[in-house]
Amino acid sequence: MSDLQQLPVCIIGAGSSGVAAAKALHAQGVAVEGFEIGSDIGGMWRYQNDNGLSSAYRSLHIDTSGGNLGYPDHPIPDQYPDFLSHAEVLEWLESYAERFDVRRHFRFNCKVERVEPEEGGAWRVTLAGGEVRRCRAVIVANGHLWDPRTASFPGSFEGEQIHAHHYRTAEPFSGKRVLVIGIGNSAVDIAVDVCKSASRTFVSTRRSAWVMPKYIMGIPVDRWGAFFGRRLRLPTPVSRTLVRWLAYLVVGDQTRFGVPRPSHAIWREHATLSQELLPYCGHGWIRMKPNVRELQGRQVVFDDGSVEQVDAIIQATGYKTSFPFLDPALFQVNEEVPALYRRMAPPGLPGLFFLGLLQPVGPTIPLVEVQARWVAALLGGAMRAPDATTMQREIDAHVQAVRRRYVGSARYALEVDAGTYTRQLRRDMASAQAGC
C-alpha cells in the first residue's frame, strides 16, 4: 500500500450525505475522518441546529412519502406517517447512525477552514484553530440549502424582510400583512403557515408552478409517479403528465383558485406539492400576485399594476451553492450546471468528490446512498475513474440534457432524473465488479 493510500478519507458534513459516505467507506475498509461544524449528525433536518446552517422551520414536513425516502438498507419504518416531519426524519437518521456506528467516524464542533491539494495527490485540510490534517481524498457533503439567494427589486422597503432560511414560526407575523416571494415548496409551506394568523398573506411568483396535492385518491402523489415510472416503465415526461391529469381530476384547474397556469410542461420543472395552497386561495386566506415591480416604503407594486400595503416580506428565493473552505479558483458553482463527472467528481482534481450536490424530482436521500457506494467503490479499489477526456465528454452530455429538458433557471442547475442517474451509477459499479 502506498503512503497516499494509508491516509484517511476526509468527509465534510454529517448530514444525510456525510453519514451515508462514512458508512459506505467503512464497509469498503477505507479509513474515514469526518468533520462536522455542529454538535451532532442531521444537517438541515436538525431543527435549530447549532451549526447555524439548518433551514428547517417548525412546521416542515418532507415532500416524499416514507416508502420512497429511506436508504435501501435502512428503510423508513411502517409506524411513521406518510410524510415525515423534520423531527421524524432526524430520528430515523439517528437510528441509522446508531445501527452502523457512524458517529465514531466524525469529530463534532469542528469547522473546516480550508481544503487544498498537495503535490503527490494528497489533500490538506485546515481546521479552525490551525490544526492540519492530510488525507487521500475529500468528500464534500456540506449541503446546498443553507446560503440564501435573495432577489433585489427597485425601490426600498421599510418593513421587515427576511429570507426563508431564517423563518422558523408564524408567531412574529401574527396580525401583519405578509408577502411571500416564490412558489416553491418552502414558499408555499410558509405562506400556509403564516396565513392562519396574519391579517393578509400574498404569494408573488414570476412564472408560477404546477401545484400538485400530496394525496391523490388517498395515495401519496409520489407513489403514483413510481407506479407509472417503475412498474409500467413509462418515461418520466409521460409518467409526470399522467400524474398531472390525475391531479386535475381530483382538484380541478389551479387557475380557478387564482394560481396562474405555467407556460412550461410539468416534466420541465419541480412541481410544488401542497394539499392546502389551493383551498386556502379559494378561501381568500392566500392571494396570488405576479412578480414585484417596485418597493415603495410599505407599499409593493406588482407587474400587473396592483399595489398592496405590506408589513413583512419573506423571500423564498432559493440558495447559492457555496463551499467557503474551497478556493473559488479551484472549484465553484455559479448559476450553471456544475462540471462534475457523474455529478460528483471534477476532472483534473482527483480525490475531490461532492455528495448530495443534486436536485432530483423526488427524494435525494436514496440517491445519496448510491453516490456514497459509488465513491466508496472507487476509493476502495473496486472501481477506476475514467480519464479526464472521458469525464468531460460525460459532463458535456449531461449539461446539454439539462438545458434541453428543464426550465432555464439557476434552480435547475443541479437537476438529475433520479431513475436514469441511479441506473448509471449502478451500471458503473456492476461493470467494475464484472471486470474483476
JOJOHU-V981236 format. One record per residue. N is the residue number from 1. SS is DSSP state (H for helix, E for strand, C for the rest). Layout:
N;SS
N;SS
//
This chain:
1;C
2;C
3;C
4;C
5;C
6;C
7;C
8;C
9;E
10;E
11;E
12;E
13;C
14;C
15;C
16;H
17;H
18;H
19;H
20;H
21;H
22;H
23;H
24;H
25;H
26;H
27;H
28;C
29;C
30;C
31;C
32;E
33;E
34;E
35;E
36;E
37;C
38;C
39;C
40;C
41;C
42;C
43;H
44;H
45;H
46;C
47;C
48;C
49;C
50;C
51;C
52;C
53;C
54;C
55;C
56;C
57;C
58;C
59;C
60;C
61;E
62;C
63;C
64;C
65;C
66;H
67;H
68;H
69;H
70;C
71;E
72;C
73;C
74;E
75;C
76;C
77;C
78;C
79;C
80;C
81;C
82;C
83;C
84;C
85;E
86;H
87;H
88;H
89;H
90;H
91;H
92;H
93;H
94;H
95;H
96;H
97;H
98;H
99;H
100;C
101;C
102;C
103;H
104;H
105;H
106;E
107;E
108;E
109;C
110;C
111;C
112;E
113;E
114;E
115;E
116;E
117;E
118;C
119;C
120;C
121;C
122;C
123;E
124;E
125;E
126;E
127;E
128;C
129;C
130;C
131;C
132;E
133;E
134;E
135;E
136;C
137;E
138;E
139;E
140;E
141;C
142;C
143;C
144;C
145;C
146;C
147;E
148;E
149;C
150;C
151;C
152;C
153;C
154;E
155;E
156;E
157;E
158;C
159;C
160;E
161;E
162;E
163;E
164;H
165;H
166;H
167;C
168;C
169;C
170;C
171;H
172;H
173;H
174;C
175;C
176;C
177;E
178;E
179;E
180;E
181;E
182;C
183;C
184;C
185;H
186;H
187;H
188;H
189;H
190;H
191;H
192;H
193;H
194;H
195;H
196;C
197;C
198;C
199;C
200;E
201;E
202;E
203;E
204;E
205;C
206;C
207;C
208;C
209;C
210;C
211;E
212;E
213;C
214;C
215;E
216;E
217;C
218;C
219;E
220;E
221;H
222;H
223;H
224;H
225;H
226;H
227;H
228;H
229;H
230;H
231;H
232;C
233;C
234;C
235;C
236;H
237;H
238;H
239;H
240;H
241;H
242;H
243;H
244;H
245;H
246;H
247;H
248;H
249;H
250;H
251;H
252;C
253;C
254;H
255;H
256;H
257;H
258;C
259;C
260;C
261;C
262;C
263;C
264;C
265;C
266;H
267;H
268;H
269;C
270;C
271;C
272;E
273;E
274;C
275;C
276;C
277;H
278;H
279;H
280;H
281;H
282;H
283;C
284;C
285;C
286;C
287;E
288;E
289;E
290;C
291;C
292;E
293;E
294;E
295;E
296;E
297;E
298;C
299;E
300;E
301;E
302;E
303;C
304;C
305;C
306;C
307;E
308;E
309;E
310;C
311;C
312;E
313;E
314;E
315;E
316;C
317;C
318;C
319;E
320;E
321;C
322;C
323;C
324;C
325;C
326;C
327;C
328;C
329;C
330;C
331;C
332;C
333;C
334;C
335;C
336;C
337;C
338;C
339;C
340;C
341;E
342;C
343;C
344;C
345;E
346;C
347;C
348;C
349;C
350;C
351;C
352;E
353;E
354;E
355;C
356;C
357;C
358;C
359;E
360;E
361;C
362;C
363;C
364;C
365;H
366;H
367;H
368;H
369;H
370;H
371;H
372;H
373;H
374;H
375;H
376;H
377;H
378;H
379;H
380;C
381;C
382;C
383;C
384;C
385;C
386;C
387;C
388;H
389;H
390;H
391;H
392;H
393;H
394;H
395;H
396;H
397;H
398;H
399;H
400;H
401;H
402;H
403;H
404;H
405;H
406;C
407;C
408;C
409;C
410;H
411;H
412;H
413;C
414;C
415;E
416;E
417;C
418;H
419;H
420;H
421;H
422;H
423;H
424;H
425;H
426;H
427;H
428;H
429;H
430;H
431;H
432;H
433;H
434;H
435;H
436;C
//
